[in-house]
Amino acid sequence: MKKMFYKPLAIMTFASFTMFGCASSDSTDTTAMDSTMSESATMAGRVDESEDVDALIVEEKVVVPIATLSVTALSMENTIEVDDMFEDIDDTEQYDVMSLARTSPNLSTFVKLVEQAELEEGIEHLEKVTLFAPTNEAFAKMPKAELESLLMPENKAMLSRMLQAHFLPSEVSSLRLADNDRIRISEDSYIPISTDAAGTSATVGGARLIKSDIEASNGRIHIIDNVIVLSQDVRKE
């Protein structure tokens, strides 16, 4: 059986979005594939290692400096029970992924950070998207100094890099998260995926899925209990 890998969301840079591929757990072949391709080819879900993983390039644009977002402006508490998230919405598929995330007060901090990093334009380019959404309380687990640093305008690229690990440019159900699969962030950096023996509980980069498979019009949301922080959670090969 061929090993599979996932592709993360593009990282926002000043001129383009750079798409990094994802490697499988098979140590015989973890070479990055760096050719460019059309946007449509980035929409695949799980991809054979034999296929190229390419970059999504957008037109260069002028970047306007953004105001500093203070940690004090962010909520570090969940105001509703995780199990109750989205339960008041009869049809979640009437919303796209980011619009659906905005309806939950438990995701207000994550939404603000995505807006701060100006990642929404990149998300809108994707036909399908999977969001691993940390709750407000997940951000409360981060060291305050680290979060403050990420919010500095000069560290926007670092914030974007951290956040892009929470998106996949394809729709992936929790049942498709297999033990020992990995999300490749760069040539030698990976976010590991693990599941329990029964396959009923999944962890992505140290963040456990605590509410899964909330369907939106263009993908789905998995709620996670920790932030996927690259400096701590990515396994280096």
TIMI-914409 format. One record per residue (C-alpha): x negated, y, z; residue in one letter. Coordinates in Angstrom, 3 decimals, padded with zeros to 6 digits, m for minus. Example, Ala and Ser with C-alpha at 12.3 -4.5 7.8 and 13.67 -1.06 7.14 Angstrom:
! TIMI-914409
<node><c1>m012.300</c1><c2>m004.500</c2><c3>007.800</c3><code>A</code></node>
<node><c1>m013.670</c1><c2>m001.060</c2><c3>007.140</c3><code>S</code></node>
END
This chain:
! TIMI-914409
<node><c1>000.000</c1><c2>000.000</c2><c3>000.000</c3><code>M</code></node>
<node><c1>m001.316</c1><c2>003.427</c2><c3>m000.928</c3><code>K</code></node>
<node><c1>m001.989</c1><c2>005.862</c2><c3>001.878</c3><code>K</code></node>
<node><c1>m000.004</c1><c2>009.086</c2><c3>001.850</c3><code>M</code></node>
<node><c1>m000.751</c1><c2>012.616</c2><c3>002.922</c3><code>F</code></node>
<node><c1>001.146</c1><c2>015.849</c2><c3>003.427</c3><code>Y</code></node>
<node><c1>000.468</c1><c2>019.352</c2><c3>002.189</c3><code>K</code></node>
<node><c1>000.737</c1><c2>022.386</c2><c3>004.501</c3><code>P</code></node>
<node><c1>002.113</c1><c2>025.802</c2><c3>003.663</c3><code>L</code></node>
<node><c1>m000.087</c1><c2>028.306</c2><c3>001.891</c3><code>A</code></node>
<node><c1>m002.302</c1><c2>030.540</c2><c3>003.988</c3><code>I</code></node>
<node><c1>m001.681</c1><c2>034.224</c2><c3>003.335</c3><code>M</code></node>
<node><c1>m004.715</c1><c2>036.160</c2><c3>002.183</c3><code>T</code></node>
<node><c1>m005.005</c1><c2>039.706</c2><c3>000.926</c3><code>F</code></node>
<node><c1>m004.613</c1><c2>038.648</c2><c3>m002.698</c3><code>A</code></node>
<node><c1>m003.102</c1><c2>035.193</c2><c3>m002.815</c3><code>S</code></node>
<node><c1>m001.724</c1><c2>032.170</c2><c3>m001.064</c3><code>F</code></node>
<node><c1>m004.224</c1><c2>029.334</c2><c3>m000.752</c3><code>T</code></node>
<node><c1>m002.786</c1><c2>025.841</c2><c3>m000.538</c3><code>M</code></node>
<node><c1>m004.843</c1><c2>023.204</c2><c3>001.223</c3><code>F</code></node>
<node><c1>m004.025</c1><c2>019.552</c2><c3>000.726</c3><code>G</code></node>
<node><c1>m003.598</c1><c2>016.870</c2><c3>003.348</c3><code>C</code></node>
<node><c1>m005.545</c1><c2>013.687</c2><c3>003.768</c3><code>A</code></node>
<node><c1>m004.482</c1><c2>010.224</c2><c3>004.803</c3><code>S</code></node>
<node><c1>m006.030</c1><c2>008.278</c2><c3>007.634</c3><code>S</code></node>
<node><c1>m008.030</c1><c2>006.221</c2><c3>005.113</c3><code>D</code></node>
<node><c1>m011.623</c1><c2>007.275</c2><c3>005.725</c3><code>S</code></node>
<node><c1>m012.771</c1><c2>006.047</c2><c3>002.301</c3><code>T</code></node>
<node><c1>m011.493</c1><c2>009.124</c2><c3>000.501</c3><code>D</code></node>
<node><c1>m010.869</c1><c2>012.484</c2><c3>002.155</c3><code>T</code></node>
<node><c1>m012.281</c1><c2>014.705</c2><c3>m000.591</c3><code>T</code></node>
<node><c1>m010.510</c1><c2>018.028</c2><c3>m001.027</c3><code>A</code></node>
<node><c1>m008.967</c1><c2>018.702</c2><c3>m004.421</c3><code>M</code></node>
<node><c1>m009.231</c1><c2>022.353</c2><c3>m005.341</c3><code>D</code></node>
<node><c1>m007.918</c1><c2>022.878</c2><c3>m008.889</c3><code>S</code></node>
<node><c1>m005.097</c1><c2>025.331</c2><c3>m009.535</c3><code>T</code></node>
<node><c1>m001.667</c1><c2>024.446</c2><c3>m010.884</c3><code>M</code></node>
<node><c1>001.834</c1><c2>025.747</c2><c3>m011.400</c3><code>S</code></node>
<node><c1>004.101</c1><c2>026.492</c2><c3>m008.457</c3><code>E</code></node>
<node><c1>006.401</c1><c2>023.591</c2><c3>m009.320</c3><code>S</code></node>
<node><c1>003.717</c1><c2>021.034</c2><c3>m008.576</c3><code>A</code></node>
<node><c1>003.502</c1><c2>022.210</c2><c3>m004.978</c3><code>T</code></node>
<node><c1>007.048</c1><c2>021.053</c2><c3>m004.290</c3><code>M</code></node>
<node><c1>006.325</c1><c2>017.342</c2><c3>m003.916</c3><code>A</code></node>
<node><c1>007.005</c1><c2>015.689</c2><c3>m000.587</c3><code>G</code></node>
<node><c1>004.450</c1><c2>012.996</c2><c3>000.152</c3><code>R</code></node>
<node><c1>001.731</c1><c2>012.656</c2><c3>m002.448</c3><code>V</code></node>
<node><c1>m000.558</c1><c2>009.808</c2><c3>m003.478</c3><code>D</code></node>
<node><c1>m004.210</c1><c2>010.473</c2><c3>m002.829</c3><code>E</code></node>
<node><c1>m004.790</c1><c2>009.971</c2><c3>m006.555</c3><code>S</code></node>
<node><c1>m002.827</c1><c2>013.121</c2><c3>m007.376</c3><code>E</code></node>
<node><c1>m004.339</c1><c2>016.601</c2><c3>m007.415</c3><code>D</code></node>
<node><c1>m003.396</c1><c2>019.018</c2><c3>m004.683</c3><code>V</code></node>
<node><c1>m003.546</c1><c2>022.530</c2><c3>m005.990</c3><code>D</code></node>
<node><c1>m003.188</c1><c2>026.155</c2><c3>m005.054</c3><code>A</code></node>
<node><c1>m000.137</c1><c2>028.360</c2><c3>m005.244</c3><code>L</code></node>
<node><c1>m001.349</c1><c2>031.696</c2><c3>m006.618</c3><code>I</code></node>
<node><c1>000.706</c1><c2>034.852</c2><c3>m006.481</c3><code>V</code></node>
<node><c1>000.087</c1><c2>038.292</c2><c3>m007.884</c3><code>E</code></node>
<node><c1>m002.348</c1><c2>040.495</c2><c3>m006.033</c3><code>E</code></node>
<node><c1>m000.705</c1><c2>043.183</c2><c3>m003.970</c3><code>K</code></node>
<node><c1>m001.733</c1><c2>046.096</c2><c3>m001.801</c3><code>V</code></node>
<node><c1>m001.667</c1><c2>045.201</c2><c3>001.877</c3><code>V</code></node>
<node><c1>m000.232</c1><c2>047.874</c2><c3>004.135</c3><code>V</code></node>
<node><c1>m001.602</c1><c2>047.893</c2><c3>007.711</c3><code>P</code></node>
<node><c1>000.961</c1><c2>046.640</c2><c3>010.189</c3><code>I</code></node>
<node><c1>001.653</c1><c2>047.844</c2><c3>013.678</c3><code>A</code></node>
<node><c1>000.327</c1><c2>045.878</c2><c3>016.619</c3><code>T</code></node>
<node><c1>002.860</c1><c2>043.498</c2><c3>018.150</c3><code>L</code></node>
<node><c1>002.517</c1><c2>043.358</c2><c3>021.920</c3><code>S</code></node>
<node><c1>002.767</c1><c2>040.134</c2><c3>023.914</c3><code>V</code></node>
<node><c1>005.192</c1><c2>041.953</c2><c3>026.199</c3><code>T</code></node>
<node><c1>007.567</c1><c2>042.269</c2><c3>023.236</c3><code>A</code></node>
<node><c1>007.724</c1><c2>038.490</c2><c3>022.913</c3><code>L</code></node>
<node><c1>010.050</c1><c2>036.202</c2><c3>024.845</c3><code>S</code></node>
<node><c1>008.349</c1><c2>033.340</c2><c3>026.671</c3><code>M</code></node>
<node><c1>011.554</c1><c2>031.673</c2><c3>027.880</c3><code>E</code></node>
<node><c1>014.206</c1><c2>029.503</c2><c3>026.290</c3><code>N</code></node>
<node><c1>017.596</c1><c2>030.998</c2><c3>026.974</c3><code>T</code></node>
<node><c1>019.559</c1><c2>027.876</c2><c3>026.017</c3><code>I</code></node>
<node><c1>018.933</c1><c2>024.145</c2><c3>026.391</c3><code>E</code></node>
<node><c1>016.988</c1><c2>022.643</c2><c3>023.514</c3><code>V</code></node>
<node><c1>019.705</c1><c2>020.035</c2><c3>022.948</c3><code>D</code></node>
<node><c1>022.216</c1><c2>022.870</c2><c3>022.446</c3><code>D</code></node>
<node><c1>020.206</c1><c2>024.645</c2><c3>019.758</c3><code>M</code></node>
<node><c1>022.276</c1><c2>025.179</c2><c3>016.574</c3><code>F</code></node>
<node><c1>025.210</c1><c2>023.272</c2><c3>018.086</c3><code>E</code></node>
<node><c1>027.409</c1><c2>026.368</c2><c3>017.755</c3><code>D</code></node>
<node><c1>026.928</c1><c2>026.410</c2><c3>013.971</c3><code>I</code></node>
<node><c1>029.451</c1><c2>024.280</c2><c3>012.092</c3><code>D</code></node>
<node><c1>027.375</c1><c2>024.081</c2><c3>008.915</c3><code>D</code></node>
<node><c1>023.637</c1><c2>024.757</c2><c3>009.306</c3><code>T</code></node>
<node><c1>023.151</c1><c2>024.226</c2><c3>005.572</c3><code>E</code></node>
<node><c1>024.737</c1><c2>027.601</c2><c3>004.875</c3><code>Q</code></node>
<node><c1>021.406</c1><c2>029.110</c2><c3>005.981</c3><code>Y</code></node>
<node><c1>017.922</c1><c2>028.809</c2><c3>004.556</c3><code>D</code></node>
<node><c1>015.218</c1><c2>027.647</c2><c3>006.948</c3><code>V</code></node>
<node><c1>014.063</c1><c2>031.060</c2><c3>008.182</c3><code>M</code></node>
<node><c1>017.599</c1><c2>032.467</c2><c3>008.408</c3><code>S</code></node>
<node><c1>018.592</c1><c2>029.429</c2><c3>010.445</c3><code>L</code></node>
<node><c1>015.584</c1><c2>029.880</c2><c3>012.745</c3><code>A</code></node>
<node><c1>016.695</c1><c2>033.463</c2><c3>013.383</c3><code>R</code></node>
<node><c1>020.041</c1><c2>032.267</c2><c3>014.742</c3><code>T</code></node>
<node><c1>018.381</c1><c2>030.598</c2><c3>017.728</c3><code>S</code></node>
<node><c1>017.204</c1><c2>032.770</c2><c3>020.635</c3><code>P</code></node>
<node><c1>014.768</c1><c2>030.002</c2><c3>021.560</c3><code>N</code></node>
<node><c1>012.810</c1><c2>030.691</c2><c3>018.358</c3><code>L</code></node>
<node><c1>012.639</c1><c2>034.486</c2><c3>018.599</c3><code>S</code></node>
<node><c1>008.899</c1><c2>034.565</c2><c3>019.291</c3><code>T</code></node>
<node><c1>008.061</c1><c2>032.267</c2><c3>016.401</c3><code>F</code></node>
<node><c1>010.200</c1><c2>034.344</c2><c3>014.024</c3><code>V</code></node>
<node><c1>008.512</c1><c2>037.580</c2><c3>015.140</c3><code>K</code></node>
<node><c1>005.068</c1><c2>036.089</c2><c3>014.560</c3><code>L</code></node>
<node><c1>006.003</c1><c2>034.883</c2><c3>011.071</c3><code>V</code></node>
<node><c1>007.202</c1><c2>038.404</c2><c3>010.301</c3><code>E</code></node>
<node><c1>004.015</c1><c2>039.873</c2><c3>011.793</c3><code>Q</code></node>
<node><c1>001.904</c1><c2>037.618</c2><c3>009.561</c3><code>A</code></node>
<node><c1>004.072</c1><c2>038.487</c2><c3>006.538</c3><code>E</code></node>
<node><c1>004.446</c1><c2>034.831</c2><c3>005.590</c3><code>L</code></node>
<node><c1>008.066</c1><c2>034.998</c2><c3>004.507</c3><code>E</code></node>
<node><c1>007.242</c1><c2>035.878</c2><c3>000.914</c3><code>E</code></node>
<node><c1>005.198</c1><c2>032.695</c2><c3>000.641</c3><code>G</code></node>
<node><c1>008.010</c1><c2>030.650</c2><c3>002.165</c3><code>I</code></node>
<node><c1>010.493</c1><c2>032.111</c2><c3>m000.323</c3><code>E</code></node>
<node><c1>008.341</c1><c2>030.754</c2><c3>m003.182</c3><code>H</code></node>
<node><c1>008.991</c1><c2>027.208</c2><c3>m001.994</c3><code>L</code></node>
<node><c1>011.905</c1><c2>025.196</c2><c3>m003.305</c3><code>E</code></node>
<node><c1>011.890</c1><c2>022.994</c2><c3>m000.181</c3><code>K</code></node>
<node><c1>010.294</c1><c2>023.564</c2><c3>003.208</c3><code>V</code></node>
<node><c1>009.908</c1><c2>021.736</c2><c3>006.511</c3><code>T</code></node>
<node><c1>009.424</c1><c2>023.887</c2><c3>009.592</c3><code>L</code></node>
<node><c1>007.882</c1><c2>022.640</c2><c3>012.837</c3><code>F</code></node>
<node><c1>009.272</c1><c2>025.392</c2><c3>015.067</c3><code>A</code></node>
<node><c1>007.717</c1><c2>025.993</c2><c3>018.516</c3><code>P</code></node>
<node><c1>010.124</c1><c2>027.279</c2><c3>021.133</c3><code>T</code></node>
<node><c1>009.471</c1><c2>030.438</c2><c3>023.125</c3><code>N</code></node>
<node><c1>008.329</c1><c2>028.280</c2><c3>026.041</c3><code>E</code></node>
<node><c1>005.828</c1><c2>026.588</c2><c3>023.738</c3><code>A</code></node>
<node><c1>004.140</c1><c2>029.960</c2><c3>023.229</c3><code>F</code></node>
<node><c1>004.131</c1><c2>030.496</c2><c3>026.990</c3><code>A</code></node>
<node><c1>001.719</c1><c2>027.554</c2><c3>027.220</c3><code>K</code></node>
<node><c1>m000.882</c1><c2>029.405</c2><c3>025.144</c3><code>M</code></node>
<node><c1>m003.562</c1><c2>031.384</c2><c3>026.993</c3><code>P</code></node>
<node><c1>m002.352</c1><c2>034.990</c2><c3>027.070</c3><code>K</code></node>
<node><c1>m005.716</c1><c2>036.329</c2><c3>025.911</c3><code>A</code></node>
<node><c1>m005.650</c1><c2>034.025</c2><c3>022.891</c3><code>E</code></node>
<node><c1>m002.163</c1><c2>035.123</c2><c3>021.906</c3><code>L</code></node>
<node><c1>m003.077</c1><c2>038.790</c2><c3>022.388</c3><code>E</code></node>
<node><c1>m006.072</c1><c2>038.301</c2><c3>020.106</c3><code>S</code></node>
<node><c1>m003.945</c1><c2>036.730</c2><c3>017.374</c3><code>L</code></node>
<node><c1>m001.590</c1><c2>039.712</c2><c3>017.462</c3><code>L</code></node>
<node><c1>m004.334</c1><c2>042.217</c2><c3>016.655</c3><code>M</code></node>
<node><c1>m003.976</c1><c2>043.571</c2><c3>013.076</c3><code>P</code></node>
<node><c1>m007.587</c1><c2>042.697</c2><c3>012.288</c3><code>E</code></node>
<node><c1>m006.828</c1><c2>039.061</c2><c3>013.157</c3><code>N</code></node>
<node><c1>m003.856</c1><c2>038.741</c2><c3>010.800</c3><code>K</code></node>
<node><c1>m005.634</c1><c2>036.052</c2><c3>008.750</c3><code>A</code></node>
<node><c1>m006.181</c1><c2>033.984</c2><c3>011.912</c3><code>M</code></node>
<node><c1>m002.516</c1><c2>034.349</c2><c3>012.862</c3><code>L</code></node>
<node><c1>m001.477</c1><c2>033.282</c2><c3>009.366</c3><code>S</code></node>
<node><c1>m003.764</c1><c2>030.269</c2><c3>009.522</c3><code>R</code></node>
<node><c1>m002.283</c1><c2>029.205</c2><c3>012.844</c3><code>M</code></node>
<node><c1>001.304</c1><c2>029.628</c2><c3>011.674</c3><code>L</code></node>
<node><c1>000.890</c1><c2>027.904</c2><c3>008.308</c3><code>Q</code></node>
<node><c1>000.210</c1><c2>024.635</c2><c3>010.121</c3><code>A</code></node>
<node><c1>003.876</c1><c2>024.701</c2><c3>011.150</c3><code>H</code></node>
<node><c1>005.199</c1><c2>024.532</c2><c3>007.577</c3><code>F</code></node>
<node><c1>005.186</c1><c2>021.911</c2><c3>004.842</c3><code>L</code></node>
<node><c1>006.188</c1><c2>022.912</c2><c3>001.282</c3><code>P</code></node>
<node><c1>008.541</c1><c2>019.934</c2><c3>000.995</c3><code>S</code></node>
<node><c1>011.418</c1><c2>018.437</c2><c3>002.940</c3><code>E</code></node>
<node><c1>010.188</c1><c2>015.776</c2><c3>005.355</c3><code>V</code></node>
<node><c1>012.501</c1><c2>013.999</c2><c3>007.771</c3><code>S</code></node>
<node><c1>011.234</c1><c2>012.891</c2><c3>011.169</c3><code>S</code></node>
<node><c1>011.590</c1><c2>009.268</c2><c3>010.038</c3><code>L</code></node>
<node><c1>008.914</c1><c2>009.857</c2><c3>007.400</c3><code>R</code></node>
<node><c1>006.292</c1><c2>010.970</c2><c3>009.932</c3><code>L</code></node>
<node><c1>004.147</c1><c2>007.880</c2><c3>010.161</c3><code>A</code></node>
<node><c1>001.497</c1><c2>007.043</c2><c3>012.733</c3><code>D</code></node>
<node><c1>m002.014</c1><c2>008.031</c2><c3>011.609</c3><code>N</code></node>
<node><c1>m000.818</c1><c2>010.274</c2><c3>008.773</c3><code>D</code></node>
<node><c1>m002.585</c1><c2>013.637</c2><c3>008.745</c3><code>R</code></node>
<node><c1>m002.076</c1><c2>017.189</c2><c3>007.503</c3><code>I</code></node>
<node><c1>m005.269</c1><c2>018.552</c2><c3>005.983</c3><code>R</code></node>
<node><c1>m005.965</c1><c2>022.203</c2><c3>006.736</c3><code>I</code></node>
<node><c1>m009.364</c1><c2>022.494</c2><c3>005.083</c3><code>S</code></node>
<node><c1>m012.016</c1><c2>020.228</c2><c3>003.638</c3><code>E</code></node>
<node><c1>m012.960</c1><c2>018.790</c2><c3>007.031</c3><code>D</code></node>
<node><c1>m010.062</c1><c2>019.748</c2><c3>009.334</c3><code>S</code></node>
<node><c1>m006.906</c1><c2>017.779</c2><c3>009.945</c3><code>Y</code></node>
<node><c1>m003.773</c1><c2>017.879</c2><c3>012.069</c3><code>I</code></node>
<node><c1>m003.046</c1><c2>014.326</c2><c3>013.229</c3><code>P</code></node>
<node><c1>000.423</c1><c2>012.787</c2><c3>013.274</c3><code>I</code></node>
<node><c1>001.259</c1><c2>010.067</c2><c3>015.791</c3><code>S</code></node>
<node><c1>004.370</c1><c2>008.125</c2><c3>016.729</c3><code>T</code></node>
<node><c1>005.284</c1><c2>005.809</c2><c3>019.561</c3><code>D</code></node>
<node><c1>005.449</c1><c2>002.035</c2><c3>019.067</c3><code>A</code></node>
<node><c1>009.163</c1><c2>002.157</c2><c3>018.296</c3><code>A</code></node>
<node><c1>008.723</c1><c2>005.033</c2><c3>015.850</c3><code>G</code></node>
<node><c1>011.352</c1><c2>007.079</c2><c3>017.674</c3><code>T</code></node>
<node><c1>009.085</c1><c2>009.856</c2><c3>018.960</c3><code>S</code></node>
<node><c1>006.652</c1><c2>011.825</c2><c3>016.801</c3><code>A</code></node>
<node><c1>003.836</c1><c2>014.208</c2><c3>017.674</c3><code>T</code></node>
<node><c1>002.252</c1><c2>016.610</c2><c3>015.179</c3><code>V</code></node>
<node><c1>m001.030</c1><c2>018.184</c2><c3>016.214</c3><code>G</code></node>
<node><c1>m000.265</c1><c2>017.609</c2><c3>019.882</c3><code>G</code></node>
<node><c1>003.246</c1><c2>019.099</c2><c3>019.597</c3><code>A</code></node>
<node><c1>006.100</c1><c2>016.679</c2><c3>020.289</c3><code>R</code></node>
<node><c1>009.310</c1><c2>016.836</c2><c3>018.288</c3><code>L</code></node>
<node><c1>012.024</c1><c2>017.516</c2><c3>020.873</c3><code>I</code></node>
<node><c1>014.931</c1><c2>018.130</c2><c3>018.470</c3><code>K</code></node>
<node><c1>014.671</c1><c2>016.917</c2><c3>014.910</c3><code>S</code></node>
<node><c1>016.174</c1><c2>017.176</c2><c3>011.452</c3><code>D</code></node>
<node><c1>018.267</c1><c2>020.330</c2><c3>011.632</c3><code>I</code></node>
<node><c1>019.221</c1><c2>020.678</c2><c3>007.982</c3><code>E</code></node>
<node><c1>019.115</c1><c2>023.990</c2><c3>006.127</c3><code>A</code></node>
<node><c1>019.939</c1><c2>024.856</c2><c3>002.523</c3><code>S</code></node>
<node><c1>016.285</c1><c2>024.587</c2><c3>001.478</c3><code>N</code></node>
<node><c1>014.850</c1><c2>022.078</c2><c3>003.953</c3><code>G</code></node>
<node><c1>014.940</c1><c2>021.242</c2><c3>007.629</c3><code>R</code></node>
<node><c1>013.670</c1><c2>022.291</c2><c3>011.037</c3><code>I</code></node>
<node><c1>012.003</c1><c2>020.163</c2><c3>013.699</c3><code>H</code></node>
<node><c1>011.777</c1><c2>021.809</c2><c3>017.140</c3><code>I</code></node>
<node><c1>008.443</c1><c2>021.217</c2><c3>018.919</c3><code>I</code></node>
<node><c1>007.322</c1><c2>021.723</c2><c3>022.506</c3><code>D</code></node>
<node><c1>003.849</c1><c2>023.141</c2><c3>021.830</c3><code>N</code></node>
<node><c1>002.187</c1><c2>025.454</c2><c3>019.370</c3><code>V</code></node>
<node><c1>m000.040</c1><c2>023.731</c2><c3>016.827</c3><code>I</code></node>
<node><c1>m003.235</c1><c2>025.684</c2><c3>017.492</c3><code>V</code></node>
<node><c1>m005.936</c1><c2>024.801</c2><c3>015.008</c3><code>L</code></node>
<node><c1>m008.898</c1><c2>025.421</c2><c3>017.304</c3><code>S</code></node>
<node><c1>m007.513</c1><c2>022.911</c2><c3>019.790</c3><code>Q</code></node>
<node><c1>m005.363</c1><c2>020.459</c2><c3>017.848</c3><code>D</code></node>
<node><c1>m007.090</c1><c2>019.837</c2><c3>014.532</c3><code>V</code></node>
<node><c1>m009.287</c1><c2>016.756</c2><c3>014.404</c3><code>R</code></node>
<node><c1>m012.560</c1><c2>017.279</c2><c3>012.573</c3><code>K</code></node>
<node><c1>m013.930</c1><c2>014.437</c2><c3>010.511</c3><code>E</code></node>
END
